[in-house]
């Protein structure tokens, strides 16, 4: 959903930049400049949301991998082990 929003905002910014160049009137130009600034800010927010979604997905995959490895080790006879909450936060920060 965020990716679709990002693509549509990119198209809107492109159109707004084109219309800004064709606006000779000062009042109209100022309004279009404000609109372009708002669209660019929305575009940056959408880009951040897409990047955040990708990071969350990567983190979830890494945790799932560690969990599966731990389950395999337990099947082979290793004692149960759980990552402490403080270690988990540190692990997320440095992965």
BELRASUL-V797542 format. One record per residue. RES is the residue in one small letter. SS is DSSP state (2 for helix, 1 for strand, 0 for the rest). OMEGA is omega in radians with two decimals (999 if undefined). NEAR is the number of other ideal C-beta (glycine too) atoms within 10 Angstrom. Layout:
BEGIN
res: (RES | RES)
ss: (SS | SS)
omega: (OMEGA | OMEGA)
near: (NEAR | NEAR)
END
This chain:
BEGIN
res: (x | x | x | x | x | x | x | x | x | x | x | x | x | x | x | x | x | x | x | x | x | x | x | x | x | x | x | x | x | x | x | x | x | x | x | x | x | x | x | x | x | x | x | x | x | x | x | x | x | x | x | x | x | x | x | x | x | x | x | x | x | x | x | x | x | x | x | x | x | x | x | x | x | x | x | x | x | x | x | x | x | x | x | x | x | x | x | x | x | x | x | x | x | x | x)
ss: (0 | 2 | 2 | 2 | 2 | 2 | 2 | 2 | 2 | 2 | 2 | 2 | 2 | 2 | 2 | 2 | 2 | 2 | 2 | 2 | 2 | 0 | 0 | 0 | 0 | 2 | 2 | 2 | 2 | 2 | 2 | 2 | 2 | 2 | 2 | 2 | 2 | 2 | 2 | 2 | 2 | 2 | 2 | 2 | 2 | 2 | 2 | 2 | 2 | 2 | 2 | 2 | 2 | 2 | 2 | 2 | 2 | 2 | 2 | 2 | 2 | 2 | 2 | 2 | 2 | 2 | 2 | 2 | 2 | 2 | 2 | 2 | 2 | 2 | 2 | 0 | 0 | 0 | 0 | 0 | 0 | 0 | 0 | 0 | 2 | 2 | 2 | 2 | 2 | 2 | 2 | 2 | 2 | 2 | 0)
omega: (3.14 | -3.14 | 3.10 | 3.10 | 3.14 | 3.14 | 3.14 | 3.10 | 3.09 | 3.12 | 3.13 | 3.11 | 3.13 | 3.11 | -3.12 | 3.10 | 3.10 | -3.12 | 3.11 | 3.14 | -3.11 | -3.09 | -3.10 | -3.07 | -3.09 | -3.12 | -3.14 | -3.13 | 3.12 | 3.12 | 3.14 | 3.07 | 3.09 | 3.12 | 3.13 | 3.10 | 3.13 | 3.12 | 3.12 | 3.08 | 3.11 | 3.12 | 3.11 | 3.11 | 3.14 | 3.11 | 3.09 | 3.13 | 3.11 | 3.12 | 3.11 | 3.11 | 3.12 | -3.14 | 3.13 | 3.13 | 3.13 | 3.12 | 3.14 | 3.12 | 3.13 | 3.12 | 3.11 | 3.12 | 3.13 | -3.13 | 3.14 | 3.10 | 3.13 | 3.11 | 3.11 | 3.11 | 3.12 | 3.11 | -3.13 | 3.03 | 3.13 | 3.08 | -3.12 | 3.14 | 3.10 | 3.12 | 3.09 | -3.08 | -3.13 | 3.09 | -3.13 | 3.12 | 3.10 | -3.13 | 3.13 | -3.08 | -3.02 | 3.11 | 999)
near: (8 | 16 | 13 | 10 | 16 | 20 | 12 | 13 | 19 | 14 | 10 | 16 | 16 | 11 | 12 | 17 | 13 | 9 | 14 | 15 | 9 | 9 | 14 | 7 | 9 | 8 | 8 | 13 | 15 | 11 | 13 | 18 | 13 | 10 | 15 | 17 | 11 | 11 | 18 | 15 | 11 | 16 | 17 | 12 | 14 | 19 | 16 | 12 | 15 | 17 | 12 | 11 | 13 | 12 | 11 | 10 | 10 | 11 | 13 | 10 | 10 | 13 | 15 | 10 | 10 | 14 | 11 | 10 | 10 | 15 | 12 | 10 | 13 | 12 | 8 | 7 | 6 | 11 | 6 | 8 | 8 | 8 | 14 | 9 | 8 | 8 | 10 | 13 | 10 | 12 | 15 | 12 | 7 | 5 | 10)
END
